[in-house]
Amino acid sequence: MHRFHVTGDLVTIELTIEGTFGGPFPTPAGVIPPNGAKLSIPTADFWYLKDGKIKESNCYVGVSVMLAQLGVQPDFAGAVAAATASS
């Protein structure tokens, strides 16, 4: 955890999730096999409180950073071709 702030009934937390890519990662295009990559992913959590308890929690992960660390390259050409074909 790097920082956290409390504003009324909102707690914001900036943190980094770290680990090793040691298991299969299912995606819509298929499963990415584990490769042992070390991961350090920036993350932000938002906790919404009511009566001193967490009523809602949202976590936002730096997906582009995570995918780059997994060795996944974006397929922008494929995305443009698919969008063009559907319009």
VEXKOLMAR-683565 format. One record per atom (N, C-alpha, C): residue number from 1; residue in one letter; x negated, y negated, z. Coordinates in nm, 2 decimals. Layout:
REM residues N
NODE  num  residuo      xx      yy      zz
NODE  NUM        a       X       Y       Z
...
This chain:
REM residues 87
NODE  num  residuo      xx      yy      zz
NODE    1        m   -0.09    0.12    0.00
NODE    1        m    0.00    0.00    0.00
NODE    1        m   -0.09   -0.12    0.00
NODE    2        h   -0.06   -0.22   -0.09
NODE    2        h   -0.13   -0.34   -0.10
NODE    2        h   -0.07   -0.46   -0.02
NODE    3        r    0.06   -0.48   -0.05
NODE    3        r    0.13   -0.59    0.02
NODE    3        r    0.27   -0.55    0.04
NODE    4        f    0.33   -0.62    0.13
NODE    4        f    0.48   -0.61    0.15
NODE    4        f    0.53   -0.74    0.20
NODE    5        h    0.65   -0.77    0.16
NODE    5        h    0.72   -0.89    0.20
NODE    5        h    0.86   -0.86    0.25
NODE    6        v    0.91   -0.93    0.35
NODE    6        v    1.04   -0.92    0.40
NODE    6        v    1.11   -1.05    0.38
NODE    7        t    1.22   -1.05    0.30
NODE    7        t    1.30   -1.17    0.28
NODE    7        t    1.44   -1.14    0.31
NODE    8        g    1.49   -1.17    0.43
NODE    8        g    1.63   -1.14    0.47
NODE    8        g    1.64   -0.99    0.47
NODE    9        d    1.74   -0.93    0.39
NODE    9        d    1.76   -0.79    0.39
NODE    9        d    1.69   -0.72    0.27
NODE   10        l    1.58   -0.78    0.22
NODE   10        l    1.51   -0.73    0.11
NODE   10        l    1.36   -0.71    0.15
NODE   11        v    1.31   -0.59    0.13
NODE   11        v    1.17   -0.56    0.15
NODE   11        v    1.11   -0.52    0.01
NODE   12        t    1.00   -0.59   -0.02
NODE   12        t    0.93   -0.56   -0.15
NODE   12        t    0.79   -0.51   -0.11
NODE   13        i    0.75   -0.41   -0.18
NODE   13        i    0.63   -0.34   -0.15
NODE   13        i    0.55   -0.32   -0.28
NODE   14        e    0.42   -0.36   -0.28
NODE   14        e    0.33   -0.34   -0.40
NODE   14        e    0.23   -0.23   -0.35
NODE   15        l    0.23   -0.12   -0.43
NODE   15        l    0.14   -0.01   -0.40
NODE   15        l    0.08    0.05   -0.52
NODE   16        t   -0.01    0.15   -0.50
NODE   16        t   -0.06    0.23   -0.60
NODE   16        t   -0.04    0.37   -0.57
NODE   17        i    0.01    0.45   -0.67
NODE   17        i    0.03    0.59   -0.65
NODE   17        i   -0.10    0.66   -0.72
NODE   18        e   -0.16    0.74   -0.64
NODE   18        e   -0.29    0.80   -0.69
NODE   18        e   -0.27    0.96   -0.68
NODE   19        g   -0.33    1.02   -0.77
NODE   19        g   -0.33    1.17   -0.77
NODE   19        g   -0.40    1.23   -0.89
NODE   20        t   -0.38    1.35   -0.91
NODE   20        t   -0.45    1.43   -1.02
NODE   20        t   -0.34    1.49   -1.10
NODE   21        f   -0.35    1.48   -1.23
NODE   21        f   -0.25    1.54   -1.32
NODE   21        f   -0.28    1.69   -1.33
NODE   22        g   -0.21    1.77   -1.24
NODE   22        g   -0.23    1.91   -1.22
NODE   22        g   -0.12    2.00   -1.25
NODE   23        g   -0.01    1.94   -1.31
NODE   23        g    0.11    2.02   -1.34
NODE   23        g    0.17    1.98   -1.47
NODE   24        p    0.25    2.06   -1.53
NODE   24        p    0.32    2.02   -1.66
NODE   24        p    0.40    1.90   -1.64
NODE   25        f    0.41    1.82   -1.75
NODE   25        f    0.48    1.69   -1.75
NODE   25        f    0.59    1.70   -1.86
NODE   26        p    0.71    1.73   -1.83
NODE   26        p    0.81    1.74   -1.94
NODE   26        p    0.85    1.61   -1.99
NODE   27        t    0.86    1.60   -2.12
NODE   27        t    0.90    1.47   -2.19
NODE   27        t    1.01    1.51   -2.29
NODE   28        p    1.08    1.41   -2.35
NODE   28        p    1.17    1.44   -2.46
NODE   28        p    1.11    1.51   -2.58
NODE   29        a    0.98    1.49   -2.60
NODE   29        a    0.91    1.55   -2.72
NODE   29        a    0.85    1.68   -2.69
NODE   30        g    0.86    1.72   -2.56
NODE   30        g    0.79    1.85   -2.52
NODE   30        g    0.71    1.83   -2.40
NODE   31        v    0.64    1.94   -2.35
NODE   31        v    0.57    1.93   -2.23
NODE   31        v    0.42    1.90   -2.25
NODE   32        i    0.38    1.80   -2.17
NODE   32        i    0.23    1.76   -2.18
NODE   32        i    0.16    1.85   -2.08
NODE   33        p    0.07    1.93   -2.12
NODE   33        p    0.00    2.02   -2.03
NODE   33        p   -0.10    1.94   -1.93
NODE   34        p   -0.12    1.99   -1.81
NODE   34        p   -0.20    1.92   -1.72
NODE   34        p   -0.35    1.92   -1.77
NODE   35        n   -0.42    1.81   -1.74
NODE   35        n   -0.56    1.80   -1.79
NODE   35        n   -0.66    1.76   -1.68
NODE   36        g   -0.61    1.75   -1.56
NODE   36        g   -0.70    1.72   -1.45
NODE   36        g   -0.73    1.57   -1.44
NODE   37        a   -0.66    1.49   -1.52
NODE   37        a   -0.69    1.34   -1.52
NODE   37        a   -0.66    1.28   -1.38
NODE   38        k   -0.75    1.19   -1.33
NODE   38        k   -0.72    1.12   -1.21
NODE   38        k   -0.63    1.00   -1.24
NODE   39        l   -0.53    0.98   -1.16
NODE   39        l   -0.43    0.88   -1.19
NODE   39        l   -0.43    0.77   -1.08
NODE   40        s   -0.41    0.65   -1.12
NODE   40        s   -0.40    0.54   -1.02
NODE   40        s   -0.30    0.44   -1.09
NODE   41        i   -0.17    0.45   -1.04
NODE   41        i   -0.06    0.39   -1.11
NODE   41        i    0.00    0.28   -1.03
NODE   42        p    0.00    0.15   -1.08
NODE   42        p    0.06    0.04   -1.01
NODE   42        p    0.21    0.06   -1.00
NODE   43        t    0.27    0.03   -0.88
NODE   43        t    0.41    0.06   -0.85
NODE   43        t    0.46   -0.05   -0.76
NODE   44        a    0.59   -0.08   -0.78
NODE   44        a    0.66   -0.18   -0.69
NODE   44        a    0.79   -0.11   -0.64
NODE   45        d    0.81   -0.12   -0.51
NODE   45        d    0.93   -0.07   -0.45
NODE   45        d    1.02   -0.19   -0.39
NODE   46        f    1.15   -0.17   -0.40
NODE   46        f    1.24   -0.27   -0.35
NODE   46        f    1.34   -0.20   -0.26
NODE   47        w    1.34   -0.23   -0.13
NODE   47        w    1.43   -0.17   -0.04
NODE   47        w    1.54   -0.28    0.00
NODE   48        y    1.66   -0.24   -0.02
NODE   48        y    1.77   -0.33    0.02
NODE   48        y    1.83   -0.28    0.15
NODE   49        l    1.83   -0.36    0.25
NODE   49        l    1.87   -0.32    0.39
NODE   49        l    2.01   -0.37    0.42
NODE   50        k    2.08   -0.29    0.51
NODE   50        k    2.20   -0.33    0.57
NODE   50        k    2.21   -0.27    0.71
NODE   51        d    2.23   -0.36    0.80
NODE   51        d    2.23   -0.32    0.95
NODE   51        d    2.10   -0.25    0.99
NODE   52        g    1.99   -0.29    0.93
NODE   52        g    1.86   -0.24    0.97
NODE   52        g    1.83   -0.10    0.91
NODE   53        k    1.91   -0.06    0.81
NODE   53        k    1.88    0.07    0.74
NODE   53        k    1.87    0.05    0.59
NODE   54        i    1.79    0.13    0.53
NODE   54        i    1.78    0.12    0.38
NODE   54        i    1.91    0.17    0.32
NODE   55        k    1.98    0.08    0.25
NODE   55        k    2.10    0.12    0.17
NODE   55        k    2.07    0.16    0.03
NODE   56        e    1.97    0.09   -0.03
NODE   56        e    1.93    0.12   -0.17
NODE   56        e    1.78    0.10   -0.18
NODE   57        s    1.72    0.19   -0.26
NODE   57        s    1.58    0.18   -0.28
NODE   57        s    1.55    0.20   -0.43
NODE   58        n    1.47    0.11   -0.49
NODE   58        n    1.44    0.11   -0.63
NODE   58        n    1.29    0.11   -0.64
NODE   59        c    1.23    0.20   -0.72
NODE   59        c    1.09    0.21   -0.74
NODE   59        c    1.06    0.19   -0.89
NODE   60        y    0.97    0.10   -0.92
NODE   60        y    0.93    0.07   -1.06
NODE   60        y    0.78    0.11   -1.08
NODE   61        v    0.75    0.20   -1.17
NODE   61        v    0.62    0.25   -1.19
NODE   61        v    0.56    0.19   -1.32
NODE   62        g    0.43    0.16   -1.32
NODE   62        g    0.37    0.11   -1.44
NODE   62        g    0.35    0.23   -1.54
NODE   63        v    0.46    0.25   -1.62
NODE   63        v    0.46    0.37   -1.71
NODE   63        v    0.35    0.36   -1.82
NODE   64        s    0.33    0.24   -1.87
NODE   64        s    0.23    0.23   -1.98
NODE   64        s    0.09    0.27   -1.92
NODE   65        v    0.06    0.23   -1.80
NODE   65        v   -0.07    0.26   -1.74
NODE   65        v   -0.07    0.41   -1.71
NODE   66        m    0.03    0.47   -1.66
NODE   66        m    0.04    0.61   -1.63
NODE   66        m    0.01    0.69   -1.76
NODE   67        l    0.09    0.66   -1.87
NODE   67        l    0.07    0.73   -1.99
NODE   67        l   -0.07    0.72   -2.05
NODE   68        a   -0.13    0.60   -2.04
NODE   68        a   -0.27    0.59   -2.09
NODE   68        a   -0.36    0.67   -2.01
NODE   69        q   -0.34    0.68   -1.87
NODE   69        q   -0.43    0.76   -1.79
NODE   69        q   -0.41    0.91   -1.82
NODE   70        l   -0.29    0.95   -1.86
NODE   70        l   -0.26    1.09   -1.90
NODE   70        l   -0.32    1.12   -2.04
NODE   71        g   -0.36    1.02   -2.11
NODE   71        g   -0.42    1.04   -2.24
NODE   71        g   -0.31    1.04   -2.35
NODE   72        v   -0.19    0.99   -2.32
NODE   72        v   -0.08    0.98   -2.42
NODE   72        v   -0.09    0.85   -2.49
NODE   73        q   -0.10    0.86   -2.62
NODE   73        q   -0.10    0.74   -2.70
NODE   73        q    0.03    0.71   -2.76
NODE   74        p    0.08    0.58   -2.75
NODE   74        p    0.21    0.55   -2.81
NODE   74        p    0.22    0.57   -2.96
NODE   75        d    0.33    0.61   -3.01
NODE   75        d    0.35    0.63   -3.15
NODE   75        d    0.44    0.51   -3.20
NODE   76        f    0.38    0.40   -3.21
NODE   76        f    0.45    0.28   -3.26
NODE   76        f    0.50    0.30   -3.40
NODE   77        a    0.41    0.36   -3.49
NODE   77        a    0.45    0.38   -3.63
NODE   77        a    0.58    0.47   -3.64
NODE   78        g    0.58    0.57   -3.56
NODE   78        g    0.70    0.66   -3.56
NODE   78        g    0.82    0.59   -3.50
NODE   79        a    0.81    0.51   -3.40
NODE   79        a    0.92    0.43   -3.35
NODE   79        a    0.98    0.33   -3.45
NODE   80        v    0.89    0.27   -3.52
NODE   80        v    0.93    0.17   -3.62
NODE   80        v    1.00    0.25   -3.74
NODE   81        a    0.94    0.36   -3.78
NODE   81        a    1.00    0.44   -3.89
NODE   81        a    1.14    0.49   -3.85
NODE   82        a    1.16    0.54   -3.72
NODE   82        a    1.29    0.59   -3.68
NODE   82        a    1.39    0.47   -3.67
NODE   83        a    1.35    0.35   -3.62
NODE   83        a    1.44    0.24   -3.61
NODE   83        a    1.48    0.19   -3.75
NODE   84        t    1.39    0.19   -3.84
NODE   84        t    1.42    0.15   -3.98
NODE   84        t    1.51    0.24   -4.04
NODE   85        a    1.49    0.37   -4.02
NODE   85        a    1.57    0.47   -4.09
NODE   85        a    1.72    0.47   -4.03
NODE   86        s    1.73    0.43   -3.91
NODE   86        s    1.87    0.43   -3.85
NODE   86        s    1.94    0.30   -3.87
NODE   87        s    1.88    0.20   -3.93
NODE   87        s    1.95    0.07   -3.95
NODE   87        s    1.99    0.06   -4.10
